[in-house]
Amino acid sequence: VLPRDASDDIDLERCLRDASIALASRDVPNAARAVEALARGRFSPALSHSKRAFELALDACALAMDTIRGRDIAVVADAHGLAASAGAIVAAVVRATELRADAYALNVAGRCVIDLLRVIAYEGDAEMSRRVSTALTAQVLALGAIGTLDAFAFVASSSAAFGHRGAFESPQSALEYAYACAYALVGAQEGGMSAFGALLEAWETFDEGGEYAALRRSVFAGGALKLVLEHAVISGAVSRLVALDVVRGSVGHCRVAHAYVVGAMYKASVVLRDAELREACVEAFGEQSRDVVSWTTSSGRRDVAAEARAFAFVVAMTTCLDVDEVDGTLRLVTGVVAQAACRVLSLVHGVLLHSRARGASPHDASRILRDLITSPLFINAPFIANVVSKDDGLGLSGALVTLASYMYDTARDIESSEWANALDEMTLINARSSAYEFVLLALKNATQGRVRARVIEAVHVLTHMEFARTTTVEYAQMLGTVASALSSPEPQLDSPTSVAFLSMLPDDISNEFWRSDGVLSARIHLTLRFLPFITSKLSSERIVHAVVPIVHACCTHELKHVVKAAHVAYVGIFHARPDLHVSLFPRYLRAALDAYPAMTPIEPFIAAVGIVTKLGDAGNDLGVVIAQEIAAKVQRMDVSPDTSSSGAATDRLDPPVEPLRRLLFQLITLVDFPLITSVRDIIQRAVLEAPDRSTRAARHRALAFTVMRCPDYARKPSIVDWVVALSSKL
């Protein structure tokens, strides 16, 4: 199989005629088009056109070499295209016909291709080589297909230039290069092994400038190499002994390409059920994992080479872990892969901090980040998450906690600068969502069936990554699972789980800017959403001193969803601790009414009032205090209509004052019997203080509807009589 798709629909006779005319006239542009069309043909021993195509390809190599040497800008791009097509034809004909047995023809073709490759790699324009990268890789592919000692010797001596000349600039060139590596192993006895080792050097061409475009291309090329070698070994084109030699030779050599090579050999060993080859691969992976561990635990200056090796290791290992059994030979390496994947994903913010530190513009930083997140590791983040967490999450929970903490801290650092405002928003969102999707899926799998034991870790990860979340089914499922674990019964108040949860409440809300911190606000919001599930497990003293100050401060937050979560948390406190109603509710009531309707959400406020009036201790007059405060707020809103619409969208038919008025009326159906008379007098004044009869009648009608819905038949007859009597005073 060759990397270029061949077609039986190509008119080879016509293509040969056009190419012959163009080459004879040394018309480079037309020759490039004609030879490109010829390269799409299918060559086999049964076709007489193969020999003519081979001869024309060698002529095309000579014309391309002369043109590139001449540096004629007008035709140099066409010359590179001509070289690419010519090399592809040479490779296709040699591998598909009896020319493999013609030593003279192979030597002639080898010398011709070597001369052309030498010109492209050493004399031609480097930028043009990268623009038309298949010009170089097609010659490397042709030399691999030729497979003579001279061909492999030249590849071995010249491979250092291949990476710098753009061997991986396009998917086609990367695939051609991968096939050249496979051909080198096929011809291992003719010097191909040394050429194979030299070809792998192209993956050691690192990008030292802080950019990730080259790394992304090398990872894609590594995937092509892995796929080609895997099929070459499975098909028998590369012998088992050669595969063993390659794997054993990689032990002790921590190189980028070796991760892809060993990954290919491991998958082939699984298919072939070759235990010896598999054991050799496991040994090689163990050596590579030690190098990756040293990178994941390092800090300080960026190590580009170690970074590239880690990318290759994670990409290659995850495909191997996917075919490994749950208790298979690679199980102990799973933790290393998980930690390396988390460290790689942390580069989402790492590259931004690095770019900012070296003075790069936000535009350049966004481009670098885009190059990073379009690499296979980020594209396949969900797959990697499922693979590294399919067993018991060995070493994963700690790595996720570390990643979440790093992402949270660096996000606050990045967002606090004006520099971040000019970053490309969609690129940043996509980058963070890739990291979040990995974290969410890995956390879900790692805690499955044991969430109670790891609930604090799960809460830490989810709250610290909330700023980057994307709403998915898995997100809703994970929140439900964690909430169930938090609300599970505990043998005592202030249990270790409850106290550990309190330790994760934000303690950095003392400065004046915390309300405008979007990253901190996201963490606070999710923490407040979890808080009601843990409140019943806390002592009253702990609630008063550790919980209420934060919840009360959040009631004045700038974001409405945070404010609503704070009010819901208050509802949970009042429901769990009736003994705190008298001490906590009056302060909450005044604060909530002062912020209504601009910020206070009416639904949780109504719930809080209902809980306190129905579940409170008997003997206190809190119900009367509530009625007085609400009546006073309603009166102020009636007197000053602007108050009812300040900071909130209003409904002309049901302005914000009306839900509050209905709540006041409903108190008559909720308070204890000794307080009914006092509350009734407050409501009566609220109804009759309207300046005109129509308004009084409307309020009386609303009161009547509220009373009619009262389910308490012990009190309903008396208050119905009162409502009827009140109608005569309108």
C-alpha positions, -999 to +999 in steps of 0.1 A: +000+000+000+013+034-010+004+067+007-011+082-025-045+071-037-042+055-071-070+054-096-079+031-125-098+059-141-066+078-151-059+078-189-022+068-186-015+070-223-026+106-225-008+115-192+024+099-206+021+119-238+015+152-221+043+147-197+067+136-224+060+168-245+063+191-214+096+176-203+110+176-237+103+213-240+115+219-204+082+236-197+083+234-159+047+245-151+031+222-177+055+194-167+044+198-131+007+195-140+013+166-164+035+146-140+011+152-111-017+137-132+005+108-141+013+102-104-024+095-097-022+064-120-020+028-109+011+009-119+016-029-120+037-055-138+008-061-162+009-025-175+034-016-202+031+021-192+050+015-159+085+015-176+077+047-196+064+064-165+095+054-146+118+069-173+097+101-174+099+104-136+137+103-137+137+130-165+113+150-143+138+147-113+166+160-135+145+190-147+133+198-111+169+197-098+182+221-125+153+245-119+157+245-081+194+252-085+187+280-108+164+297-082+140+311-108+114+325-085+087+323-112+089+285-115+106+273-083+073+264-067+063+244-098+097+227-097+091+215-061+057+202-072+073+184-101+098+168-078+071+156-054+052+139-082+083+124-098+094+109-064+059+094-059+060+078-093+095+063-087+083+048-054+051+035-069+067+018-099+096+003-079+073-012-053+047-024-079+067-039-107+097-062-114+121-033-112+128-044-076+149-071-092+167-049-117+198-038-098+210-015-127+176+004-128+175+007-091+211+022-089+203+047-117+171+057-100+189+059-066+216+082-080+190+105-097+168+108-066+198+112-043+210+142-064+176+158-063+171+152-026+206+167-020+196+199-039+162+202-021+177+195+014+209+216+011+207+240-018+171+249-023+151+275-005+141+262+030+108+282+030+098+267-003+106+232+009+082+237+038+055+252+015+058+222-009+069+196+018+061+166-004+090+175-026+113+163+001+093+135+015+085+120-019+123+116-025+128+100+009+099+077+001+114+068-033+148+060-017+131+038+009+112+020-019+144+016-039+161+001-008+197-001-020+227+003+002+235+037-013+199+049-010+197+040+027+232+053+033+223+087+019+191+088+040+211+080+071+236+107+064+211+134+054+182+129+077+192+158+100+179+183+075+145+166+070+128+180+101+140+215+094+129+213+058+093+205+067+089+168+067+057+171+086+042+202+071+012+185+056-006+152+062+005+139+028+042+146+035+039+131+070+024+099+056+050+096+029+077+100+055+060+073+076+061+049+046+097+057+041+104+046+077+085+014+070+104+007+038+136+012+058+126-016+082+116-038+053+151-034+039+168-038+073+193-062+059+205-037+032+213-009+057+177+000+063+180-002+101+205+026+103+184+047+079+153+040+100+171+053+131+182+083+112+147+090+099+134+091+135+157+121+141+132+143+124+109+141+155+138+156+175+135+189+156+120+209+185+105+244+184+125+264+208+106+296+203+077+288+226+054+279+197+034+247+193+028+245+156+058+222+150+049+201+180+013+197+167+026+186+133+051+161+148+023+145+169+001+141+138+031+127+119+037+103+149+002+090+145+009+083+108+041+065+117+024+044+144-004+034+120+019+025+091+044+005+112+015-013+130+001-025+097+036-033+084+043-057+113+008-073+113+010-079+075+044-095+078+062-069+056+084-062+086+096-094+102+091-102+138+128-103+145+133-068+131+104-056+152+120-071+183+154-055+174+137-021+170+119-023+204+149-036+222+170-009+206+147+018+219+152+008+255+175+034+271+168+059+244+142+085+254+134+099+220+102+113+207+096+089+178+104+058+199+071+063+217+052+060+185+073+031+173+069+011+205+032+019+205+029+004+170+048-027+180+027-032+211-006-030+192+009-054+166+019-078+194-017-078+207-031-087+173-004-113+166-005-126+202+032-124+204+041-125+241+078-119+236+073-087+216+047-075+241+071-080+270+098-061+251+073-032+245+063-031+282+100-028+291+105+000+267+074+018+280+087+015+315+119+032+305+100+060+288+076+064+317+105+072+340+115+101+317+079+113+316+076+112+354+107+134+358+090+159+334+056+159+353+073+166+386+097+192+373+090+230+376+107+260+363+121+267+328+103+250+300+120+219+286+109+217+250+124+182+243+108+167+274+075+183+265+076+167+230+084+133+245+055+136+270+031+145+242+043+114+222+041+091+252+006+101+261-007+098+225+010+065+219+002+049+253-035+057+254-041+037+222-022+008+238-041+011+271-073+009+251-065-026+239-049-037+271-069-057+296-081-040+329-055-060+348-031-062+319+006-056+316+004-018+312-018-012+342+011+002+363+018+027+336-017+041+337-010+065+365+020+079+347-001+085+316-029+101+336-004+125+354+013+133+321-020+140+304-030+164+333+003+182+330-001+186+293-036+199+297-023+225+322-004+240+293-037+257+283-028+283+309+010+276+309+015+288+274-005+320+281+017+327+312+048+320+292+037+342+264+028+371+287+061+367+306+082+371+274+062+401+262+042+384+234+011+402+222-023+387+230-027+380+193+005+359+192-004+342+225-039+332+210-022+318+179+002+297+200-027+285+222-047+276+190-017+255+177-016+237+211-052+228+213-055+216+177-030+188+184-043+152+187-039+151+224-065+179+230-087+167+202-089+132+217-091+144+253-124+126+260-109+093+247-078+097+268-099+105+299-119+073+294-088+052+289-068+064+319-097+061+342-112+028+331-097+009+361-097+022+397-083+056+386-048+047+398-030+079+406-057+099+388-075+116+417-045+134+430-035+145+395-070+159+389-069+178+421-035+193+412-047+202+377-078+218+390-059+239+415-034+250+390-060+259+364-080+279+390-050+298+403-036+306+369-070+316+356-074+342+383-039+354+375-046+356+338-080+372+341-067+399+365-046+415+338-056+439+310-035+417+287-061+389+289-089+411+276-074+411+241-070+373+239-091+355+213-122+346+234-133+316+214-098+301+214-096+305+252-131+290+257-123+260+234-090+254+252-105+255+286-135+233+276-110+206+263-094+205+297-127+206+315-141+177+294-111+156+302-114+164+339-151+157+341-150+124+323-120+112+342-135+122+375-168+105+367-151+072+359-126+074+387-153+080+414-179+055+399-190+033+427-168+049+453-179+085+453-185+087+490-149+079+497-137+105+472-165+131+475-142+159+489-118+154+460-147+155+436-160+187+451-126+203+450-121+195+413-156+205+403-156+238+421-121+248+410-129+240+374-164+255+373-151+286+355-144+264+325-174+242+325-196+232+296-231+220+304-234+184+294-253+153+305-221+141+323-220+174+342-255+170+354-249+134+363-218+142+383-234+170+402-263+146+412-238+119+423-218+143+444-250+159+459-262+124+469-229+116+485-228+148+505-264+143+518-258+107+529-262+101+566-233+106+590-230+092+626-224+126+642-224+163+636-193+180+622-181+147+607-147+147+589-164+150+555-185+180+566-155+198+581-134+190+551-161+206+529-161+237+550-124+240+545-130+245+508-153+275+513-135+305+497-116+325+523-104+353+500-136+375+500-122+402+522-109+425+495-132+449+476-127+432+442-138+397+450-173+403+437-160+411+402-136+381+400-153+358+375-132+328+383-137+330+420-174+337+415-178+305+395-162+285+423-184+303+450-215+296+429-210+258+427-199+256+464-231+274+474-251+249+453-235+220+472-239+237+506-275+228+514-267+191+511-241+193+539-259+218+562-278+193+583-245+176+592-230+208+608-235+220+643-252+253+649-220+269+661-201+259+630-229+272+608-229+306+626-192+311+625-180+293+593-209+293+569-232+323+575-206+351+570-197+338+535-234+331+525-245+366+538-217+383+519-227+365+487-262+379+490-247+412+478-227+397+449-227+413+415-239+382+397-275+372+401-269+334+399-245+337+428-270+357+448-297+332+441-274+303+452-267+322+485-304+326+492-310+289+485-281+282+509-299+303+535-331+283+529-311+251+536-297+266+569-332+276+581-346+242+572-318+223+589-315+245+620-348+259+634-329+269+666-311+296+645-343+313+632-345+339+659-308+348+657-302+347+620-335+354+602-341+391+611-307+401+596-314+380+565-349+395+562-337+431+563-309+424+538-331+406+514-358+433+515-333+460+510-320+444+479-355+435+465-363+436+436-329+445+421-310+414+433-331+394+458-347+364+440-383+361+451-386+323+449-360+313+476-370+344+497-406+331+498-393+296+507-372+310+535-402+330+549-424+299+547-399+277+565-393+301+593-430+308+599-440+271+598-410+253+613-399+279+639-400+273+676-433+281+693-435+311+715-415+336+695-431+365+676-409+362+645-440+359+623-451+394+634-417+408+627-417+393+593-452+407+586-441+442+598-409+443+577-427+430+545-456+455+550-432+483+554-413+473+522-446+470+503-456+505+515-423+520+504-426+504+470-462+517+466-452+552+475-422+552+452-431+533+421-395+536+407-383+514+435-403+485+422-385+486+388-350+496+399-324+471+385-350+445+375-371+437+345-407+445+353-439+430+342-466+457+336-494+432+347-475+419+377-449+444+390-424+432+416-443+446+445-472+422+439-454+390+447-442+406+479-478+417+487-491+382+481-464+369+504-476+393+531-512+381+527-501+344+528-485+349+563-521+348+578-522+311+567-487+302+581-481+319+614-489+302+648-524+307+662-513+332+689-499+355+662-529+355+638-545+385+654-514+407+651-506+396+616-543+402+606-541+438+618-509+444+598-525+429+566-557+449+572-538+482+573-519+472+541-552+466+523-570+497+536-542+522+532-547+524+495-558+559+484-588+548+462-615+522+464-605+503+432-570+497+446-584+486+479-608+463+462-580+447+441-559+441+472-589+426+490-596+403+461-559+391+462-563+385+499-595+365+494-578+343+468-549+336+492-572+327+520-594+304+499-563+283+490-554+278+527-553+241+534-554+245+572-591+241+581-585+247+618-579+284+610-596+288+577-632+296+590-621+324+613-599+341+587-626+337+560-651+355+583-625+382+588-620+386+550-658+389+545-661+415+572-632+434+558-651+439+525-675+463+543-646+486+551-634+491+515 
